[in-house]
């Protein structure tokens, strides 16, 4: 009986050694047997376990599946969990990076929009300032130096003569066959506080035209200044009606309204009212004017 026990024990030990060689490094780790029971450091392989292993090993061999396929080390589970956490962290970092890039892009667009608004605002403010300055200059220019001599046909009475545009024209007037005088000081304030752009310094009929550049001056401008502000200087009442006049420009008949005659350098104008047979001006001694 004792000999039989020794033989059985020897067979068991030999089988254990064979199984341990088969299992190798997985001994002592947690694993799951084919029955679904968990084995590990708390359940060190025992003879009973080995019997189960052998049983399932034989069944696995008959089905063509080796025993090692039933052993799943817990390290694999930890690796899968670790890889899942790393993947989750990677996705989180990528999402955070995309959010940061989107936020920076929004800030860049917001800064660009603010810059455009600032530039447009500065430009608009500059335009308003320039417009205000122009308005003030024009308003000051339209404010008469002498309130008794306001604007007439857009022509102002200024404190100084204009030198940028300075030309001279000549006019002769005949009424009832007799020459009508063209007095001096037409268009000049008696206290010499101002003078209109069109005025006379002498009584020889020379009209001085001293005005800003780019203006179109006609005979009407001169006659309105004379009749409205200086009628006391022998203004002929017949000039208020263009009918009944014979008109000549540079010695040639003019068939239009004499008030529309443009005043150009050395223009010679002859007006005759009820004066047949008069001789229009063709020359004049300008004496350097």
Long-range contacts (C-beta under 8 A, 24 or more apart in sequence): 12-47, 15-50, 15-54, 16-45, 16-47, 16-50, 19-45, 19-50, 19-53, 19-54, 20-45, 22-67, 22-68, 23-71, 26-71, 26-73, 29-73, 29-74, 29-75, 30-73, 30-74, 31-71, 31-72, 31-73, 31-74, 32-70, 32-71, 32-72, 33-70, 33-71, 34-59, 34-60, 34-70, 40-74, 144-194, 145-193, 145-194, 146-189, 146-191, 146-193, 146-194, 148-189, 148-229, 149-189, 149-194, 149-196, 149-229, 152-196, 152-221, 152-224, 152-225, 152-228, 152-229, 153-220, 153-221, 153-224, 153-225, 155-196, 155-197, 155-198, 155-211, 155-221, 155-225, 156-196, 156-197, 157-187, 157-189, 157-194, 157-195, 157-196, 158-194, 158-195, 158-196, 158-197, 159-193, 159-194, 161-195, 161-210, 162-197, 162-210, 162-211, 162-212, 163-210, 164-212, 164-213, 165-209, 165-210, 165-211, 165-212, 165-213, 165-215, 166-208, 166-209, 166-210, 167-209, 167-263, 167-264, 167-265, 167-266, 168-206, 168-207, 168-208, 168-209, 168-265, 168-266, 168-286, 168-289, 169-206, 169-207, 169-209, 169-263, 169-264, 169-265, 169-266, 169-267, 169-268, 169-269, 170-205, 170-206, 170-207, 170-266, 170-267, 170-268, 170-269, 170-281, 170-284, 171-205, 171-207, 171-219, 171-222, 171-269, 171-270, 171-271, 172-205, 172-268, 172-269, 172-270, 172-271, 172-280, 172-281, 173-236, 173-239, 173-271, 173-272, 173-273, 174-270, 174-271, 174-272, 174-273, 174-275, 174-278, 175-236, 175-238, 175-273, 175-274, 175-275, 176-273, 176-274, 176-275, 177-274, 177-275, 177-276, 177-277, 177-278, 178-275, 180-234, 180-236, 181-234, 183-233, 183-234, 185-230, 185-233, 186-222, 186-225, 186-226, 186-230, 186-233, 187-222, 187-225, 187-226, 187-229, 187-230, 196-225, 196-229, 197-221, 198-222, 198-225, 198-263, 199-225, 206-289, 207-263, 209-263, 216-262, 217-262, 217-263, 218-259, 218-260, 218-261, 218-262, 218-263, 219-258, 219-259, 219-260, 219-261, 219-263, 219-269, 220-259, 220-260, 221-263, 222-263, 223-259, 236-273, 238-273, 239-271, 244-273, 244-274, 245-271, 245-272, 245-273, 246-271, 246-272, 246-273, 246-275, 246-276, 246-278, 247-271, 247-272, 248-272, 248-280, 248-281, 250-282, 251-280, 251-281, 251-282, 252-280
